[in-house]
C-alpha cells in the first residue's frame, strides 16, 4: 500500500518504483540472508528472531501512521523530507520481512521434519501454500478496504494486526520455542 500512497501524493512513479521495487526487493533478499545467517551462523532460535521482528514491526508501522497523518497539503514544502522518511521506514520494514520469511520457512521445515516420513513433503508443501494464500488473500482485500476507509485507517489496521502477532508468538508450543536442531 505504501507505493500506492506515494504515487497518490504525486511522487514520481519512476522514483517510487525504483525505491520500493528494485531497491526494496534487494533489501528484502538481504533480510532473508540476514535471517538465515542469524539462525545458522549465530544459532539464534527462530522463535527469538520472529519475536524480535514482531516487536519492531508495529513500531515501524506506527511511524508510517504518524507520517501519513502529518503529510498534508499544508506541508507541501516538506514533501522531500516525508518521502525520504517513508522510504527509509519502508526499506527497514522490507528488511525485517526478509528476516521473517526465512525464519518462518525454517520453522515450517522444522515442523515438517517432525512429521511421519510418509507425509513430510506434503506437510511442508501445505504449510508453504497456506502461507502464500494468506498473503494473497490479504492483498486482494486490503486494496478495496483502503479505497473505502483511506490510507490512515488502513495503516492503523496494519499496526493492530502486527501487534496481535506478538501474543500468538508468546503462546507458541515449547517444541518450536526451544527448537533442538540435534533431534530428528
LODRENLO-506240 format. One record per atom (N, C-alpha, C): residue in one letter; atom name; x, y, z. Coordinates in Angstrom, 1 decimal. Atoms other than C-alpha are relative to their C-alpha. Layout:
// residues N
<code A site CA u X v Y w Z>
...
This chain:
// residues 184
<code X site N u 0.8 v -1.2 w 0.0>
<code X site CA u 0.0 v 0.0 w 0.0>
<code X site C u 0.9 v 1.3 w 0.0>
<code X site N u -0.8 v -1.1 w -0.1>
<code X site CA u 2.9 v 2.3 w 0.6>
<code X site C u 0.4 v 0.6 w -1.4>
<code X site N u -0.3 v -0.6 w 1.4>
<code X site CA u 3.9 v 2.7 w -3.1>
<code X site C u -1.2 v 0.7 w -0.5>
<code X site N u 1.2 v -0.7 w 0.5>
<code X site CA u 0.3 v 3.5 w -4.0>
<code X site C u -0.3 v 1.3 w 0.7>
<code X site N u 0.2 v -1.3 w -0.8>
<code X site CA u 0.1 v 6.1 w -1.2>
<code X site C u 1.0 v 1.0 w -0.6>
<code X site N u -1.0 v -1.0 w 0.5>
<code X site CA u 3.3 v 7.8 w -2.5>
<code X site C u -0.4 v 0.5 w -1.4>
<code X site N u 0.5 v -0.4 w 1.3>
<code X site CA u 2.0 v 7.8 w -6.1>
<code X site C u -1.2 v 0.9 w 0.1>
<code X site N u 1.2 v -0.8 w -0.1>
<code X site CA u -1.3 v 9.1 w -5.0>
<code X site C u 0.3 v 1.4 w 0.5>
<code X site N u -0.4 v -1.3 w -0.4>
<code X site CA u 0.5 v 12.0 w -3.3>
<code X site C u 0.7 v 0.8 w -1.0>
<code X site N u -0.6 v -0.7 w 1.1>
<code X site CA u 2.1 v 12.9 w -6.6>
<code X site C u 1.5 v -0.2 w -0.1>
<code X site N u -1.4 v 0.4 w 0.2>
<code X site CA u 5.5 v 11.4 w -6.1>
<code X site C u 0.3 v -0.6 w -1.3>
<code X site N u -0.3 v 0.5 w 1.3>
<code X site CA u 7.2 v 10.5 w -9.3>
<code X site C u 0.0 v -1.6 w 0.0>
<code X site N u 0.2 v 1.5 w 0.0>
<code X site CA u 6.2 v 6.9 w -10.2>
<code X site C u 1.3 v -0.7 w -0.3>
<code X site N u -1.3 v 0.6 w 0.3>
<code X site CA u 9.7 v 6.1 w -11.6>
<code X site C u 0.8 v -0.1 w 1.3>
<code X site N u -0.8 v 0.0 w -1.3>
<code X site CA u 11.3 v 7.1 w -8.2>
<code X site C u -0.6 v -1.0 w 1.0>
<code X site N u 0.7 v 1.0 w -0.9>
<code X site CA u 8.7 v 5.2 w -6.2>
<code X site C u 0.2 v -1.4 w -0.4>
<code X site N u -0.3 v 1.3 w 0.5>
<code X site CA u 9.1 v 2.2 w -8.4>
<code X site C u 1.4 v -0.5 w 0.3>
<code X site N u -1.4 v 0.3 w -0.2>
<code X site CA u 12.9 v 2.3 w -8.1>
<code X site C u 0.2 v -0.4 w 1.5>
<code X site N u -0.2 v 0.2 w -1.4>
<code X site CA u 12.9 v 2.6 w -4.3>
<code X site C u -0.8 v -1.1 w 0.7>
<code X site N u 0.8 v 1.0 w -0.6>
<code X site CA u 10.0 v 0.4 w -3.4>
<code X site C u 0.1 v -1.4 w -0.8>
<code X site N u 0.0 v 1.2 w 0.8>
<code X site CA u 10.5 v -2.1 w -6.2>
<code X site C u 1.4 v -0.6 w -0.1>
<code X site N u -1.3 v 0.5 w 0.2>
<code X site CA u 14.1 v -2.6 w -7.2>
<code X site C u 0.8 v -0.1 w 1.3>
<code X site N u -0.8 v -0.1 w -1.2>
<code X site CA u 15.9 v -1.4 w -4.1>
<code X site C u -0.8 v -0.8 w 1.1>
<code X site N u 0.8 v 0.7 w -1.0>
<code X site CA u 13.0 v -2.8 w -1.9>
<code X site C u 0.2 v -1.5 w -0.1>
<code X site N u -0.2 v 1.4 w 0.1>
<code X site CA u 13.4 v -6.3 w -3.3>
<code X site C u 1.4 v -0.5 w 0.4>
<code X site N u -1.4 v 0.3 w -0.4>
<code X site CA u 17.1 v -6.2 w -2.9>
<code X site C u 0.2 v 0.0 w 1.5>
<code X site N u 0.0 v -0.1 w -1.4>
<code X site CA u 16.7 v -5.2 w 0.7>
<code X site C u -0.7 v -1.2 w 0.7>
<code X site N u 0.7 v 1.1 w -0.5>
<code X site CA u 14.2 v -7.9 w 1.3>
<code X site C u 0.8 v -1.3 w -0.1>
<code X site N u -0.8 v 1.1 w 0.2>
<code X site CA u 16.5 v -10.5 w -0.2>
<code X site C u 1.2 v 0.0 w 1.0>
<code X site N u -1.1 v -0.1 w -0.9>
<code X site CA u 19.3 v -9.2 w 2.0>
<code X site C u -0.5 v -0.3 w 1.4>
<code X site N u 0.6 v 0.3 w -1.3>
<code X site CA u 16.9 v -9.5 w 5.0>
<code X site C u -0.1 v -1.5 w 0.2>
<code X site N u 0.1 v 1.5 w -0.1>
<code X site CA u 16.4 v -13.2 w 4.1>
<code X site C u 1.4 v -0.6 w 0.3>
<code X site N u -1.4 v 0.4 w -0.2>
<code X site CA u 20.2 v -13.6 w 4.0>
<code X site C u 0.3 v 0.2 w 1.5>
<code X site N u -0.3 v -0.3 w -1.4>
<code X site CA u 20.4 v -12.0 w 7.5>
<code X site C u -0.7 v -1.0 w 0.9>
<code X site N u 0.7 v 1.0 w -0.8>
<code X site CA u 17.7 v -14.3 w 8.8>
<code X site C u 0.6 v -1.3 w 0.0>
<code X site N u -0.7 v 1.3 w 0.1>
<code X site CA u 19.4 v -17.4 w 7.6>
<code X site C u 1.3 v 0.1 w 0.7>
<code X site N u -1.3 v -0.1 w -0.6>
<code X site CA u 22.7 v -16.1 w 8.9>
<code X site C u -0.2 v 0.0 w 1.6>
<code X site N u 0.2 v -0.1 w -1.4>
<code X site CA u 21.3 v -15.3 w 12.4>
<code X site C u -0.3 v -1.5 w 0.5>
<code X site N u 0.4 v 1.4 w -0.5>
<code X site CA u 19.8 v -18.9 w 12.6>
<code X site C u 1.2 v -1.0 w -0.2>
<code X site N u -1.0 v 1.1 w 0.3>
<code X site CA u 22.6 v -20.9 w 11.0>
<code X site C u 1.4 v 0.3 w 0.6>
<code X site N u -1.4 v -0.3 w -0.5>
<code X site CA u 25.8 v -19.0 w 12.0>
<code X site C u 0.0 v 0.4 w 1.5>
<code X site N u 0.0 v -0.5 w -1.4>
<code X site CA u 24.9 v -17.3 w 15.3>
<code X site C u -0.9 v -0.9 w 0.9>
<code X site N u 0.8 v 1.0 w -0.7>
<code X site CA u 22.5 v -20.1 w 16.3>
<code X site C u -1.1 v 0.6 w 0.8>
<code X site N u 1.1 v -0.5 w -0.7>
<code X site CA u 19.7 v -17.8 w 17.3>
<code X site C u -1.2 v -0.9 w -0.3>
<code X site N u 1.2 v 0.8 w 0.2>
<code X site CA u 16.5 v -19.7 w 17.8>
<code X site C u -1.0 v 0.8 w -0.9>
<code X site N u 1.0 v -0.8 w 0.8>
<code X site CA u 13.9 v -18.8 w 15.1>
<code X site C u -1.1 v 0.7 w 0.7>
<code X site N u 1.0 v -0.6 w -0.8>
<code X site CA u 11.3 v -18.1 w 17.7>
<code X site C u 0.4 v 1.3 w 0.5>
<code X site N u -0.5 v -1.3 w -0.5>
<code X site CA u 13.5 v -15.4 w 19.2>
<code X site C u 0.1 v 1.0 w -1.1>
<code X site N u -0.1 v -0.9 w 1.1>
<code X site CA u 14.2 v -13.9 w 15.8>
<code X site C u -1.4 v 0.6 w -0.4>
<code X site N u 1.3 v -0.4 w 0.4>
<code X site CA u 10.5 v -13.8 w 14.9>
<code X site C u -0.6 v 0.9 w 1.1>
<code X site N u 0.5 v -0.9 w -1.0>
<code X site CA u 9.6 v -12.3 w 18.3>
<code X site C u 0.6 v 1.4 w -0.1>
<code X site N u -0.7 v -1.3 w 0.1>
<code X site CA u 12.2 v -9.5 w 17.9>
<code X site C u -0.6 v 0.7 w -1.2>
<code X site N u 0.6 v -0.6 w 1.2>
<code X site CA u 10.9 v -8.8 w 14.4>
<code X site C u -1.4 v 0.5 w 0.2>
<code X site N u 1.4 v -0.3 w -0.3>
<code X site CA u 7.3 v -8.8 w 15.6>
<code X site C u -0.1 v 1.1 w 1.0>
<code X site N u 0.1 v -1.2 w -0.9>
<code X site CA u 8.1 v -6.2 w 18.2>
<code X site C u 0.4 v 1.2 w -0.8>
<code X site N u -0.4 v -1.1 w 0.8>
<code X site CA u 9.9 v -4.0 w 15.7>
<code X site C u -1.0 v 0.5 w -1.0>
<code X site N u 0.9 v -0.3 w 1.1>
<code X site CA u 7.3 v -4.2 w 13.0>
<code X site C u -1.1 v 1.0 w 0.4>
<code X site N u 1.0 v -1.0 w -0.4>
<code X site CA u 4.5 v -2.3 w 14.9>
<code X site C u 0.6 v 1.4 w 0.2>
<code X site N u -0.7 v -1.3 w -0.2>
<code X site CA u 7.0 v 0.5 w 15.7>
<code X site C u 0.2 v 0.6 w -1.3>
<code X site N u -0.1 v -0.5 w 1.3>
<code X site CA u 7.8 v 0.9 w 12.1>
<code X site C u -1.3 v 0.4 w -0.7>
<code X site N u 1.3 v -0.3 w 0.6>
<code X site CA u 4.2 v 0.8 w 11.0>
<code X site C u -0.6 v 1.2 w 0.7>
<code X site N u 0.4 v -1.2 w -0.7>
<code X site CA u 3.4 v 3.4 w 13.7>
<code X site C u 0.6 v 1.2 w -0.6>
<code X site N u -0.7 v -1.1 w 0.7>
<code X site CA u 6.0 v 5.6 w 12.1>
<code X site C u -0.8 v 0.4 w -1.3>
<code X site N u 0.8 v -0.2 w 1.2>
<code X site CA u 4.0 v 5.2 w 8.8>
<code X site C u -1.2 v 0.8 w 0.3>
<code X site N u 1.3 v -0.6 w -0.3>
<code X site CA u 0.8 v 6.2 w 10.5>
<code X site C u 0.3 v 1.5 w 0.4>
<code X site N u -0.3 v -1.4 w -0.3>
<code X site CA u 2.4 v 9.3 w 12.0>
<code X site C u 0.4 v 0.8 w -1.2>
<code X site N u -0.4 v -0.7 w 1.2>
<code X site CA u 4.0 v 10.3 w 8.7>
<code X site C u -1.2 v 0.2 w -0.9>
<code X site N u 1.2 v -0.2 w 0.9>
<code X site CA u 0.7 v 9.8 w 6.8>
<code X site C u -0.9 v 1.1 w 0.6>
<code X site N u 0.8 v -1.0 w -0.7>
<code X site CA u -1.1 v 11.9 w 9.4>
<code X site C u 0.6 v 1.4 w -0.1>
<code X site N u -0.6 v -1.3 w 0.1>
<code X site CA u 1.4 v 14.7 w 9.2>
<code X site C u 0.2 v 0.5 w -1.4>
<code X site N u -0.3 v -0.4 w 1.4>
<code X site CA u 1.9 v 14.7 w 5.4>
<code X site C u -1.3 v 0.5 w -0.6>
<code X site N u 1.2 v -0.6 w 0.5>
<code X site CA u -0.8 v 17.1 w 4.5>
<code X site C u 0.3 v 1.0 w -1.1>
<code X site N u -0.2 v -1.0 w 1.0>
<code X site CA u -1.3 v 19.7 w 1.8>
<code X site C u 0.7 v 1.3 w 0.6>
<code X site N u -0.7 v -1.2 w -0.6>
<code X site CA u -0.1 v 22.4 w 4.3>
<code X site C u 1.5 v -0.2 w 0.1>
<code X site N u -1.4 v 0.3 w -0.1>
<code X site CA u 3.3 v 20.6 w 4.4>
<code X site C u 0.6 v -0.3 w -1.3>
<code X site N u -0.5 v 0.3 w 1.3>
<code X site CA u 3.9 v 20.6 w 0.7>
<code X site C u 1.5 v 0.4 w -0.1>
<code X site N u -1.4 v -0.4 w 0.0>
<code X site CA u 7.3 v 22.3 w 1.3>
<code X site C u 0.9 v -1.1 w 0.6>
<code X site N u -0.8 v 1.1 w -0.7>
<code X site CA u 8.4 v 19.2 w 3.3>
<code X site C u -0.2 v -1.3 w -0.7>
<code X site N u 0.2 v 1.3 w 0.8>
<code X site CA u 7.5 v 16.6 w 0.6>
<code X site C u 1.2 v -0.9 w 0.0>
<code X site N u -1.3 v 0.8 w 0.1>
<code X site CA u 11.1 v 15.5 w 0.2>
<code X site C u 0.3 v -0.6 w 1.3>
<code X site N u -0.3 v 0.5 w -1.3>
<code X site CA u 11.6 v 15.1 w 3.9>
<code X site C u -0.9 v -1.2 w 0.3>
<code X site N u 1.0 v 1.0 w -0.3>
<code X site CA u 8.4 v 13.0 w 4.3>
<code X site C u 0.3 v -1.2 w -0.9>
<code X site N u -0.2 v 1.1 w 1.0>
<code X site CA u 9.2 v 11.0 w 1.1>
<code X site C u 1.2 v -0.9 w 0.5>
<code X site N u -1.2 v 0.7 w -0.4>
<code X site CA u 12.7 v 10.1 w 2.4>
<code X site C u -0.3 v -0.8 w 1.3>
<code X site N u 0.4 v 0.8 w -1.3>
<code X site CA u 11.3 v 9.1 w 5.9>
<code X site C u -0.8 v -1.2 w -0.3>
<code X site N u 0.9 v 1.2 w 0.4>
<code X site CA u 8.6 v 6.9 w 4.3>
<code X site C u 0.8 v -1.1 w -0.7>
<code X site N u -0.8 v 1.0 w 0.7>
<code X site CA u 11.1 v 5.2 w 2.0>
<code X site C u 0.9 v -0.7 w 1.0>
<code X site N u -0.9 v 0.6 w -1.0>
<code X site CA u 13.5 v 4.6 w 4.9>
<code X site C u -0.8 v -1.0 w 0.9>
<code X site N u 0.9 v 0.9 w -0.9>
<code X site CA u 10.7 v 3.1 w 7.1>
<code X site C u -0.4 v -1.2 w -0.8>
<code X site N u 0.5 v 1.1 w 0.9>
<code X site CA u 9.5 v 1.0 w 4.1>
<code X site C u 1.2 v -1.0 w -0.2>
<code X site N u -1.1 v 0.9 w 0.2>
<code X site CA u 13.0 v -0.4 w 3.4>
<code X site C u 0.4 v -0.7 w 1.3>
<code X site N u -0.2 v 0.7 w -1.3>
<code X site CA u 13.5 v -1.2 w 7.1>
<code X site C u -1.1 v -1.1 w 0.2>
<code X site N u 1.1 v 1.0 w -0.1>
<code X site CA u 10.1 v -3.0 w 7.1>
<code X site C u 0.3 v -1.2 w -1.0>
<code X site N u -0.3 v 1.0 w 0.9>
<code X site CA u 11.2 v -4.9 w 4.0>
<code X site C u 1.2 v -0.9 w 0.4>
<code X site N u -1.1 v 0.8 w -0.5>
<code X site CA u 14.5 v -5.9 w 5.6>
<code X site C u -0.5 v -1.0 w 1.1>
<code X site N u 0.6 v 0.9 w -1.0>
<code X site CA u 12.5 v -7.3 w 8.6>
<code X site C u -0.8 v -1.1 w -0.6>
<code X site N u 0.9 v 1.0 w 0.7>
<code X site CA u 10.1 v -9.0 w 6.2>
<code X site C u 0.8 v -1.1 w -0.6>
<code X site N u -0.9 v 1.0 w 0.5>
<code X site CA u 13.0 v -10.8 w 4.6>
<code X site C u 0.5 v -1.0 w 1.1>
<code X site N u -0.4 v 0.8 w -1.1>
<code X site CA u 14.2 v -12.0 w 8.0>
<code X site C u -1.1 v -0.9 w 0.5>
<code X site N u 1.2 v 0.8 w -0.5>
<code X site CA u 10.7 v -13.1 w 9.0>
<code X site C u -0.3 v -1.2 w -1.0>
<code X site N u 0.3 v 1.1 w 1.0>
<code X site CA u 10.3 v -15.1 w 5.7>
<code X site C u 0.9 v -1.1 w 0.2>
<code X site N u -1.0 v 1.1 w -0.1>
<code X site CA u 13.5 v -17.1 w 6.1>
<code X site C u -0.3 v -0.7 w 1.3>
<code X site N u 0.2 v 0.6 w -1.3>
<code X site CA u 12.8 v -17.7 w 9.8>
<code X site C u -1.3 v -0.8 w 0.0>
<code X site N u 1.2 v 0.8 w 0.1>
<code X site CA u 9.2 v -18.8 w 9.1>
<code X site C u 0.1 v -1.3 w -0.7>
<code X site N u -0.2 v 1.2 w 0.8>
<code X site CA u 10.2 v -21.2 w 6.4>
<code X site C u 0.9 v -1.0 w 0.8>
<code X site N u -0.8 v 0.9 w -0.8>
<code X site CA u 12.9 v -22.6 w 8.8>
<code X site C u -0.9 v -0.7 w 1.0>
<code X site N u 0.9 v 0.6 w -1.0>
<code X site CA u 10.2 v -23.2 w 11.4>
<code X site C u -0.9 v -1.0 w -0.7>
<code X site N u 0.9 v 0.9 w 0.7>
<code X site CA u 7.9 v -24.8 w 8.8>
<code X site C u 0.8 v -1.3 w -0.4>
<code X site N u -0.8 v 1.2 w 0.3>
<code X site CA u 10.8 v -27.1 w 7.7>
<code X site C u 0.2 v -0.8 w 1.2>
<code X site N u -0.2 v 0.7 w -1.3>
<code X site CA u 11.5 v -28.0 w 11.3>
<code X site C u -1.3 v -0.8 w 0.4>
<code X site N u 1.2 v 0.6 w -0.3>
<code X site CA u 7.8 v -28.8 w 11.8>
<code X site C u -0.2 v -1.3 w -0.9>
<code X site N u 0.3 v 1.1 w 1.0>
<code X site CA u 7.6 v -31.0 w 8.7>
<code X site C u 1.0 v -1.1 w 0.3>
<code X site N u -1.0 v 1.1 w -0.3>
<code X site CA u 10.8 v -32.9 w 9.8>
<code X site C u -0.5 v -0.8 w 1.2>
<code X site N u 0.6 v 0.7 w -1.1>
<code X site CA u 8.9 v -33.9 w 12.9>
<code X site C u -1.2 v -0.8 w -0.3>
<code X site N u 1.2 v 0.7 w 0.5>
<code X site CA u 6.0 v -35.3 w 10.9>
<code X site C u 0.5 v -1.4 w -0.4>
<code X site N u -0.3 v 1.3 w 0.5>
<code X site CA u 5.9 v -39.0 w 9.9>
<code X site C u 0.6 v 0.1 w -1.4>
<code X site N u -0.8 v -0.2 w 1.2>
<code X site CA u 8.3 v -39.5 w 7.0>
<code X site C u -0.9 v -0.1 w -1.3>
<code X site N u 0.9 v 0.1 w 1.1>
<code X site CA u 5.4 v -40.5 w 4.7>
<code X site C u -0.7 v 1.3 w -0.4>
<code X site N u 0.7 v -1.2 w 0.3>
<code X site CA u 3.8 v -37.1 w 4.9>
<code X site C u 0.8 v 1.3 w 0.2>
<code X site N u -0.9 v -1.2 w -0.2>
<code X site CA u 6.8 v -34.8 w 5.4>
<code X site C u -0.1 v 1.0 w -1.1>
<code X site N u 0.0 v -0.9 w 1.2>
<code X site CA u 6.8 v -33.4 w 1.9>
<code X site C u -1.3 v 0.7 w -0.1>
<code X site N u 1.3 v -0.6 w 0.2>
<code X site CA u 3.1 v -32.8 w 1.7>
<code X site C u -0.3 v 0.9 w 1.2>
<code X site N u 0.2 v -0.9 w -1.2>
<code X site CA u 3.1 v -31.3 w 5.3>
<code X site C u 0.7 v 1.3 w -0.3>
<code X site N u -0.7 v -1.3 w 0.3>
<code X site CA u 5.7 v -28.7 w 4.3>
<code X site C u -0.6 v 0.8 w -1.1>
<code X site N u 0.7 v -0.7 w 1.1>
<code X site CA u 4.0 v -28.0 w 1.0>
<code X site C u -1.3 v 0.6 w 0.4>
<code X site N u 1.3 v -0.5 w -0.5>
<code X site CA u 0.7 v -27.5 w 2.7>
<code X site C u 0.2 v 1.3 w 0.8>
<code X site N u -0.3 v -1.2 w -0.8>
<code X site CA u 2.2 v -25.1 w 5.2>
<code X site C u 0.5 v 1.2 w -0.9>
<code X site N u -0.5 v -1.1 w 0.9>
<code X site CA u 4.0 v -23.1 w 2.4>
<code X site C u -1.1 v 0.6 w -0.8>
<code X site N u 1.2 v -0.4 w 0.8>
<code X site CA u 0.8 v -23.0 w 0.4>
<code X site C u -0.9 v 0.9 w 0.8>
<code X site N u 0.8 v -0.8 w -0.9>
<code X site CA u -1.2 v -21.7 w 3.3>
<code X site C u 0.6 v 1.4 w 0.3>
<code X site N u -0.7 v -1.3 w -0.2>
<code X site CA u 1.4 v -19.0 w 4.0>
<code X site C u -0.1 v 0.9 w -1.2>
<code X site N u 0.1 v -0.8 w 1.2>
<code X site CA u 1.3 v -17.8 w 0.4>
<code X site C u -1.5 v 0.5 w -0.2>
<code X site N u 1.4 v -0.4 w 0.2>
<code X site CA u -2.5 v -17.9 w 0.2>
<code X site C u -0.5 v 1.1 w 1.0>
<code X site N u 0.3 v -1.1 w -1.0>
<code X site CA u -2.7 v -15.8 w 3.4>
<code X site C u 0.4 v 1.3 w -0.5>
<code X site N u -0.5 v -1.3 w 0.6>
<code X site CA u -0.6 v -13.1 w 1.8>
<code X site C u -0.9 v 0.4 w -1.1>
<code X site N u 0.8 v -0.4 w 1.2>
<code X site CA u -2.6 v -13.2 w -1.4>
<code X site C u -1.4 v 0.4 w 0.4>
<code X site N u 1.4 v -0.4 w -0.4>
<code X site CA u -6.0 v -13.1 w 0.3>
<code X site C u 0.0 v 1.4 w 0.6>
<code X site N u -0.1 v -1.3 w -0.6>
<code X site CA u -4.9 v -10.2 w 2.4>
<code X site C u 0.2 v 1.1 w -1.0>
<code X site N u -0.3 v -1.1 w 1.0>
<code X site CA u -3.5 v -8.2 w -0.6>
<code X site C u -1.2 v 0.2 w -0.9>
<code X site N u 1.2 v -0.2 w 0.8>
<code X site CA u -6.7 v -8.8 w -2.5>
<code X site C u -1.0 v 0.9 w 0.7>
<code X site N u 1.0 v -0.7 w -0.8>
<code X site CA u -8.9 v -7.5 w 0.3>
<code X site C u 0.4 v 1.4 w 0.4>
<code X site N u -0.4 v -1.3 w -0.5>
<code X site CA u -6.8 v -4.6 w 1.5>
<code X site C u -0.1 v 1.2 w -1.0>
<code X site N u 0.1 v -1.1 w 1.0>
<code X site CA u -6.9 v -2.6 w -1.7>
<code X site C u -1.4 v 0.6 w 0.0>
<code X site N u 1.4 v -0.5 w -0.1>
<code X site CA u -10.7 v -2.3 w -1.6>
<code X site C u -0.2 v 0.7 w 1.3>
<code X site N u 0.2 v -0.5 w -1.3>
<code X site CA u -10.6 v -1.7 w 2.1>
<code X site C u 0.6 v 1.4 w 0.1>
<code X site N u -0.7 v -1.3 w 0.0>
<code X site CA u -8.1 v 1.2 w 1.6>
<code X site C u -0.8 v 1.0 w -0.8>
<code X site N u 0.8 v -0.9 w 0.8>
<code X site CA u -10.2 v 2.7 w -1.1>
<code X site C u -1.2 v 0.6 w 0.8>
<code X site N u 1.2 v -0.4 w -0.8>
<code X site CA u -13.2 v 2.8 w 1.3>
<code X site C u 0.4 v 0.9 w 1.2>
<code X site N u -0.3 v -0.6 w -1.3>
<code X site CA u -11.5 v 3.9 w 4.6>
<code X site C u 1.2 v 1.0 w -0.1>
<code X site N u -1.2 v -0.9 w 0.1>
<code X site CA u -8.3 v 5.7 w 3.4>
<code X site C u 1.3 v -0.7 w 0.5>
<code X site N u -1.3 v 0.5 w -0.4>
<code X site CA u -4.6 v 5.2 w 4.0>
<code X site C u 0.2 v 0.0 w 1.5>
<code X site N u -0.2 v -0.1 w -1.4>
<code X site CA u -4.6 v 6.4 w 7.6>
<code X site C u -0.6 v -1.2 w 0.8>
<code X site N u 0.7 v 1.1 w -0.6>
<code X site CA u -7.2 v 3.8 w 8.7>
<code X site C u 0.7 v -1.3 w -0.3>
<code X site N u -0.6 v 1.2 w 0.4>
<code X site CA u -5.5 v 1.1 w 6.7>
<code X site C u 1.3 v -0.3 w 0.7>
<code X site N u -1.3 v 0.2 w -0.7>
<code X site CA u -2.1 v 1.6 w 8.2>
<code X site C u -0.2 v -0.1 w 1.5>
<code X site N u 0.4 v 0.2 w -1.4>
<code X site CA u -3.7 v 1.9 w 11.6>
<code X site C u -0.4 v -1.5 w 0.3>
<code X site N u 0.4 v 1.5 w -0.1>
<code X site CA u -5.2 v -1.6 w 11.0>
<code X site C u 1.3 v -0.8 w -0.1>
<code X site N u -1.3 v 0.7 w 0.1>
<code X site CA u -1.7 v -2.8 w 10.0>
<code X site C u 0.7 v -0.1 w 1.3>
<code X site N u -0.6 v 0.0 w -1.3>
<code X site CA u -0.4 v -1.7 w 13.3>
<code X site C u -0.6 v -1.0 w 1.0>
<code X site N u 0.7 v 0.9 w -0.9>
<code X site CA u -3.1 v -3.5 w 15.2>
<code X site C u 0.2 v -1.5 w -0.3>
<code X site N u -0.2 v 1.4 w 0.4>
<code X site CA u -2.7 v -6.7 w 13.2>
<code X site C u 1.4 v -0.5 w 0.3>
<code X site N u -1.4 v 0.4 w -0.3>
<code X site CA u 1.1 v -6.7 w 13.7>
<code X site C u 0.2 v -0.1 w 1.5>
<code X site N u -0.1 v 0.2 w -1.4>
<code X site CA u 0.6 v -6.3 w 17.4>
<code X site C u -0.7 v -1.3 w 0.5>
<code X site N u 0.7 v 1.3 w -0.3>
<code X site CA u -1.8 v -9.3 w 17.5>
<code X site C u 0.9 v -1.2 w -0.1>
<code X site N u -0.9 v 1.1 w 0.2>
<code X site CA u 1.0 v -11.5 w 16.3>
<code X site C u 0.9 v -0.3 w 1.3>
<code X site N u -0.9 v 0.1 w -1.2>
<code X site CA u 3.1 v -10.9 w 19.5>
<code X site C u -0.6 v -1.0 w 1.0>
<code X site N u 0.5 v 1.0 w -0.9>
<code X site CA u 0.7 v -12.8 w 21.9>
<code X site C u 0.0 v -1.4 w -0.6>
<code X site N u 0.0 v 1.3 w 0.7>
<code X site CA u 0.4 v -15.6 w 19.3>
<code X site C u 1.4 v -0.6 w 0.2>
<code X site N u -1.3 v 0.5 w -0.2>
<code X site CA u 4.2 v -16.0 w 19.4>
<code X site C u 0.4 v -0.3 w 1.4>
<code X site N u -0.3 v 0.3 w -1.4>
<code X site CA u 4.3 v -15.9 w 23.1>
<code X site C u -0.7 v -1.3 w 0.5>
<code X site N u 0.7 v 1.2 w -0.3>
<code X site CA u 1.8 v -18.8 w 23.2>
<code X site C u 0.5 v -1.2 w -0.9>
<code X site N u -0.5 v 1.0 w 0.9>
<code X site CA u 3.9 v -20.8 w 20.7>
<code X site C u 0.4 v -1.3 w 0.8>
<code X site N u -0.4 v 1.3 w -0.7>
<code X site CA u 4.5 v -24.5 w 21.6>
<code X site C u 1.5 v 0.0 w 0.3>
<code X site N u -1.3 v 0.1 w -0.4>
<code X site CA u 7.6 v -25.2 w 23.5>
<code X site C u 1.0 v -0.7 w -1.0>
<code X site N u -0.7 v 0.7 w 1.0>
<code X site CA u 8.8 v -27.5 w 20.8>
<code X site C u 0.6 v 1.0 w -1.0>
<code X site N u -0.5 v -0.9 w 1.0>
<code X site CA u 9.1 v -24.6 w 18.4>
<code X site C u 0.9 v 1.1 w 0.7>
<code X site N u -0.8 v -1.0 w -0.7>
<code X site CA u 10.4 v -22.1 w 21.0>
<code X site C u 1.4 v -0.5 w 0.2>
<code X site N u -1.3 v 0.5 w -0.3>
<code X site CA u 13.3 v -24.3 w 22.0>
<code X site C u 0.7 v -0.7 w -1.2>
<code X site N u -0.5 v 0.5 w 1.2>
<code X site CA u 13.9 v -25.9 w 18.6>
<code X site C u 1.4 v -0.6 w 0.1>
<code X site N u -1.3 v 0.7 w -0.1>
<code X site CA u 16.6 v -28.5 w 19.2>
<code X site C u 0.4 v -0.6 w -1.3>
<code X site N u -0.4 v 0.4 w 1.3>
<code X site CA u 18.5 v -29.0 w 16.0>
<code X site C u 0.6 v -1.4 w -0.1>
<code X site N u -0.6 v 1.3 w 0.0>
<code X site CA u 20.1 v -32.2 w 17.1>
<code X site C u -1.0 v -1.1 w 0.0>
<code X site N u 1.0 v 1.0 w -0.1>
<code X site CA u 16.9 v -34.1 w 17.5>
<code X site C u -0.7 v 0.0 w -1.4>
<code X site N u 0.7 v 0.2 w 1.3>
<code X site CA u 15.1 v -35.5 w 14.4>
<code X site C u -1.1 v -0.9 w 0.2>
